Amino acid sequence: MESWRALFDRAAGADTDEAAISAALRAVRADEGGGSPAGDDTGETDASEADVDGTDAASGPSVPPPGESSPARVVADADVLAADLLVGGDARAALDELRSHTWTTLLASDPLLDDAEAVVETVADDRLAADWRERVAAWREPVTQPPGDHPALASAYRGGAMHLLSFDDGLLSATAGATLGSRLSVSARHPQAFASLFDPESLYQAVVGGAYPGPDRDPRE
């Protein structure tokens, strides 16, 4: 399995940006015919109409109940995952904070990784996408979601995440923020905002307890 460093080196020549990645994700989810409810014809997600309602009514017996929420549990939507690999910038700065600390958790369902892998295939190449999938699957904590749910919202709800990173304006709007906070107990943030607000010392004291030991993992391994 390749390291993050090797994957980032291979992806360095990708001719893409966050806008192109967001467009590719909208196309992927539109082709799927579900999992990304839209507020309008731009394909942006309307969190108030999303397929995750904060209940277990339609989850079925194969889907476990939601996990306990924690500020150290984070979901990155497929656009952020792909941008971390292919662009760097805000997405990589945000996810490096998680890669650097073993007591934080990246949550992701298989459908969420499917979407991100499809985006990488679209804007880069299949081999890079497959190798990235192997590495990120070893890092993330898997989440089981009901079929048809929005992958990022379902991962956050089912996995007990309190932070959802996205470039989707439909998730980052004030209206969506109020909806997510009341129904899912999760805050959607642009990766830049998350990286700016991430305070590992305070978070460690709240989640683990004791003196913060500093980063305990190489974010490029």
N, C-alpha and C positions, 0 to 999 in steps of 0.2 A: 504494500500500500504506500502510495507516494505521500510525502510530507506536504504541508501547506506551502512551504517555501518552494518546493519543486512545482507544485501546481500553479502558484502565482507567477513563477518564472515562465512557465509554458504559456500562460494566458496573457503575458505582457504585450504581445503583439496584436491582441484583438482590437479590431477597429470598431469600437462601440462606445456608448455612453449610457448614462442612466435613463435618458429619454427613450433610446432605442430598446433598452431592456424592458422598460415599462410597457412600450408598445408591443413587444414580443409576448409579454405575459398576458396582455389583454387578448391577443390573438389566440394564444394557447387555450385560455379559459373559455373564450367564445367557441372555439372548435369543440371543446369538451361538452358544451351545451349545459353547463351547470357549474356549481362550485364557486361562482363569482357573480353574485347578483348585482345588477347594475342599476344605478340611479338615473342614468340617461344613456344616450347612444354613444357616449365616449368610452364606455366600458368601465368607468370608475365605480368602485363599490359604494353602495349606500348601506352603511352599517345599520341603519334603522330598519332595513328590509332584508337583512342578511339571513342566511339559512341556519343560523345558530340562535336559538331563542332563550338559552339559559335554563332550559328544563331538560328532563330526561324522557319526556313523553314518547318520543319517536326513536329513541336511541337503540332499542332492541336489546336482547339479552347478551349479544356478543360485545357490546361497548361498555367498558367499565364506567363507573361514576366519575365525575370530575375530581381531580386531585386538589389538595389543599393549596391555596394561593400563597405565593412567596415572591418578594421583590427580586430574588436571585434567579427566578425562573423566567426565561425570555423566549419569545417567538420572533423570528425574522421571516417576513413574507418572502415569496419566491423571487421578487424583484431585488430585494436586499441581498439574498443569498447569491444570486447570479452576479450582482454588481460587486460584491465582495471579491469574487473570483476574477471577474473580467475587467473591472474598472479600478477598484481600490477606493480611494477617497473616503467619503463619509461612511459608506457601508463597511469597509475594512477597519476603519478606526473604531467603529462601534463593536464589531464582532471580535476585534483583537482584545477588547476588555474582557469578553467572556472566555476567549481562548487562553488568556493569561491567568485565569483563576479557576482552579478545580472545583471550588465550592459554588460556582454559578452553573446554570444549566441552560443549554439551548434545547428547546422543545420543537419537535416537528413530526407531523404525521407522514406516512408514506405518500399520500396524495400531494402534500406540500412539496416534498422532495421531487415527486414526479414532475410537477409544474416547473420547478427550478431547473431540473435536468433538461426538460424540453426547451426552455429558454436558452440554456447554454448550447444545446444542439443547434438551435436556430441561428444564433448570432456568432457562434464559434465553430466547434466541430464535435462529432459524436464521441470520439475517443477521449477528448478532454472532459466531456460531460460525464462519461462513464467512470473515469478515474476520480473526478470530483465527487460523484455520487458515493463511491466506495469510502472516500475519506470523510465526508460529512455524515454519512450513516454511522460511522464508528464513533463520531463525536456526539451527535445529538442523542437526546433521550426520546425514544419513540412514543407516539401518542396514537391511540386508536380512535378514529372518528367515524360517525355515522355517514353512510354514503350520501353524497349530494351536498354536504355542508361545505361552507367556504373553508378551504384548508387552513388558512392562517388563523381565522377566528375560532375554528374548531380546535386547533392545536392549543391555542391560548386558553380556551375554556376548559377543555378536557385535561390539559396538563397543569392547570393552576398557575399560569403565567400572569404576571402583573404588568408586563411590558410587551408591546407588539411593535416591531420596527417595520416601517413600510415607506414607500415613496408614493403611495396611492392617495391622492387628494381626497378621495371619497372616505377614506378611513381617518385622515388627519384633520378633517374639518371640525369646527366647534360642535356642530350638531351630532356628528358621529361620536365625538368624545363624550358628550353627555349620555348618549345611548349606550356606549360601551361601558362607561363607568357605572351605570345603573343596572345593566343587564348581565354584564360579564365580569365586572371588577377588574378591568384591564385598561391601561392607557396606551393609545396608539401614538407613536412618536416617529418623527423623521430620524434617521440614524445620527445625523449631526447633533440634534437635540439630546438624544440619549447619551452620546459620547461626552457631551458637554456637562451633563448632569450627573453622570456616573461617578459616585464617590465610593471607591472600594473600601476605604477604612471604615466609614460609617456603616456601610452595608454589611461588612464582615461582622462588626460588633452586634448588629441587629439580628443577623441570620445565624452566625456561628457562635459569637461571643468571644471575649478576650481580646488581646492585643493583635492588631492586624499584622500579619507576617510579611506582607508584600506579595507581589505576583509569584505564583508557585508553579508556573508552567510556561514553556516556550511557545509563544503564539504561532511560531512557524513550523513546529514539529507536527 
